[in-house]
């Protein structure tokens, strides 16, 4: 069961990385049009979230056997909440 949750956490982290990459593209387009300082901050946040999710996918895949089984639901929950936050950010950036 815990291994299935860790695989689900990997899948959610991949989706989160895709959402962060789309945000990075949208924010870079906004920056090229607006040139406002706050868009630089948004670019940095999106880039850091992308890097964090790519690192999480790598860590989950390479160290899955080392993770305690009790940690799997929390890892999945954290990734799900991050995905929700990224989806809200993407929705607001798309408007």
N, C-alpha and C positions, 0 to 999 in steps of 0.2 A: 504493500500500500504506500509506504513512504517513497519507494522508488518511482511509483506512478506520479506522486505529488511533485517529486523533484523534476521528472520529465515534463510535467505540466508547467512548473516554474521556468524551465528552460524555454518552453514554447511561448509563455507569456513574456519572458524577457526578450525573445526575438521580436514579438509583436511590438513591445515597447520600444525597441531599437528602431523599428521601421517607423513608428509614430514620431520618434525624436528626429529621424532623418527627414521626414516630411516637414516637420516644424522648422528644421534648419534651412530647408529650401525656401519655405514661405517667408521666414524672417530675413533671409538673404535677399529675396526679391523686394521685400518691404524696405530694407536698408538701401538698396540701389535706387529706389524711388524717393524715399523720405530723407535719408541721411541724418536722421535724428540720433542723438546719443543713446536713448533708451533702447533703440533697436540693436545696438552693439551688445548691450546687456542681455537682450533676448537671444541673440546669436550665441553668446557665450553659454547661457543656460541650456539651450538646445544642444549645443555641441558637447557640453559636459554630461548631459543626460544620455546622449548617444554613446559616448565613451564608457560611461558607467554601465550601461546595459550590455555593450559588447564585452566588457570585462566580466560582467556577471555571467553571461552565457559561457564564456571560456572557463571561468572558475567552476560553474556548476557541472559542466561536461567533464572537466579533467579531475575534479575532486569529489564527484558524486558519492563514491564509496566511503570517503572520509567524513562526510556530513553525518551528524547524528540523526537518527530517524525522527526524533522528536522535533527537530528543527524544520522539517519539510513543510508542514502546514503554515508555519510563520513565514518562511521564504516565499511560498506561493501567495500568501496574503499580502505581503509587502509588494510583490510584483504586480498583483491585481490592482492595488490602490494606486501604485505609480502609473499603471496603464490608464486608470480612470482619470487621474490628474492630467496625463498627457492628452487624453481624448478631449477633455474640457479645454485645454490650451489650444489644441488643434481646431476645435469648433470655433473658439473665439477668434483665432487668427484667420480662419477662413471667411469670417463675416466681413 
